[in-house]
Amino acid sequence: MFARHPLGLLLLLGLLCLLSLGVSLSSGSMALSTGQVWDALWSPGTDIGSQLVRELRLPRSLAALTTGALLAVAGCLMQVLVRNPLADPYILGISGGASVAALLAMLAGVSGNLLTGSAFVGALVAMLLVFVLSRGHGQWNSNRLLLTGVVLAAGWGAAIGFILSLTPDSSLQRMMFWLMGDLGFARASGLPSLVLIVGLLASLLLARQLNVLTRGELVAGSLGIRTDLLHLAIYLIASLLTATAVTQAGSIGFVGLVVPHLIRLLGYHDHRILLPAAALLGASLLLLADTAARTLLAPQQLPVGILTAFIGVPLFLYLLYRGARQ
């Protein structure tokens, strides 16, 4: 009953984030107790436990939290933008542009910040292409935007396949991990967190208009909403959120698709609640998936995208089944 109240839902999801963070920091090839994690965070020493938490697990966990929230918020916005409940942050091919740029950088032997920068530039190029081609000389609408994004995504996919076919075996595993989503090299930084905060706040400012837009463009226009400007704002915010997430962790599927539906399943369709709730749940989901990815077969690590698919597929099939029954 507590979760039926919007504030109660947000508090519960915030608590879930904290619990997920605690599980992530204490789990791994070397298990740590709650006391050891607490001491490592607030009274760091030179022991191996403190170094493990502060230098490895904490940065990765914060990156997972940020990436999950970015994808969830972007998924909410994309589903409104194209008016399609099956939309996810990658539907317009932004991740494809980032992937092509990142793979080319890997072929050139680039790593670290240069690799991250290459992926971000690729995402921005894909974002610009979709925007220009979908608008053309006519009116920009959701159907044309969706069609353009799907076609460009297919083109990026072909380019990725071509690059992989020419890649030597020594670099292939690294590329495949990046394509499947991997937080192994992700590190928390101020820029993704800043993009998340700004993007979420900007989305909340548009929340009332998003609620109206879900009822159709004609309804929104009759109420005095400039739908063309609103579409542009949604597209820019969602694209920047997606580009930042892909740059940090590669292509991680199902988080942006499933999380908004889970919040709606609880009865929350108002974007003033849906957006922050999705951010918290997406952060927790990706953090728990990443914890499982690095602990299930420890010391070997799995791409986190595999775990999110294992979680997301049955969840989404259940949502489809439940929707059909209703």
Secondary structure, 3 states (H helix, E strand, C coil): CHHHCHHHHHHHHHHHHHHHHHHHHHCCCCCCCHHHHHHHHHCCCCCHHHHHHHHHHHHHHHHHHHHHHHHHHHHHHHHHHCCCCCCCCCCCCHHHHHHHHHHHHHHCCCCCHHHHHHHHHHHHHHHHHHHHHHHCCCCCCHHHHHHHHHHHHHHHHHHHHHHHHHCCHHHHHHHHHHHHCCCCCCCCCHHHHHHHHHHHHHHHHCHHHHHHHCCCHHHHHHCCCCHHHHHHHHHHHHHHHHHHHHHHHCCCCCHHHHHHHHHHHCCCCCHHHHHHHHHHHHHHHHHHHHHHHHHCCCCCCCCHHHHHHHHHHHHHHHHHHHHHHC
